Amino acid sequence: MKKETSAPTMKDVAREAGVALGTVSKVVNGLPVGDSYKVRVEDAIRKLNYQVNSYAQGLKANKTYTIALLVPNTIDPFYSSLVYYINIELLKRRYRMLLCTTDYNPQLEQEYIMMAQNNKVDGIIGLTYNPDLTVEENTPFVAIDRSMGPKIPCVACDNFAGGQLAAEKLAALGCKNVAFLRIGSALVNEPNKRKAGFENGCLSLGLSYECKILSDDDPYEEFERFLSEHIHNGKISFDGIFCVTDRLAYQVLNTLHKLHQRVPEDVQLIGFDGIRAFGSLDYRCSTIVQPVPEMAEMCVDLLLRENMMMKPPLVCLPVTYAYGGTTLEATYRTEESHAHRQS
């Protein structure tokens, strides 16, 4: 009868790679070593099919090597994109992700925080909406889009600059009378700054503007009524609209079509988030793009830092503008190219 071979150990990997046991330990735990040593160790791990015992690692280090991520859902493309990139960043550091979808339930959000405080995970990254959320001071926590105090880091895009950029872009494309549409939580958070940035841009550029603000509980039909009231003799009075999210911009686009308004010929439309069709293809609308991969990297980096004094209370990452078919750039480029060829 064939004798059953035991699973390879870290010592076996060190012997196969011709390095010290401590070098193997550093590679396995993601600590820096020389490139040549790292290659030899990784080759030996593959050859021997060595499996890291993460449970034993965790017991030794008093860690679970698991991070909880709280998001409302994975249906919204922006949330699902965050989940994807945060998971990638955690895997790079040999951490696992425990995905917790809260469906905007404040009680669930608090329960997940309590789970972290009971040492079931090593920390939490949270995009939360509970206005009374309580996080104990010693709980490793990074917030997305919401400042929760000086000792809890918050990662966000530069929402104010994004709103201002939307105003500047509409003005540059010839708009004179614009609107800002928002639906969202009454909670004070970073995305609220999109309105302030847009207003600031409009005022500095001399754009006439109007705002329509709804809370999450209000029906979308309020926007339909608002847009209908601004149509006179078959033409809408706005020549540009900025929506707080791409999701809202997509709904508004459909409403404008129902009202027989052409986009972008009659009215230009800009959203916010940078949502793409099927994840990585075309943008759903012209949009202010959030740097989601960089936000994910920053969230993980801040969470795993050991020195709390090195964690800033707010990190704002730069946004960009992307053409997505609901503004006039393509038409302008074609006209400019045609004029250039004629000259």
Secondary structure by P-SEA (a helix, b strand, c coil): cccccccccaaaaaaaacccaaaaaaaaacccccaaaaaaaaaaaaaaccccaaaaaaaaaccccbbbbbccccccaaaaaaaaaaaaaaaaaccccbbbbccccaaaaaaaaaaaaacccccccccccccccccccccbbbbccccccccbbbbbcaaaaaaaaaaaaaaaaccccbbbbbbcccccccccaaaaaaaaaaaaacccbbbbbbccccccaaaaaaaaaacccccccccbbbbccaaaaaaaaaaaaaacccccccbbbbbcccccccccccccccccccaaaaaaaaaaaaaacccccccccbbbbbbbccccccccaaaaaaaaaaaaaac
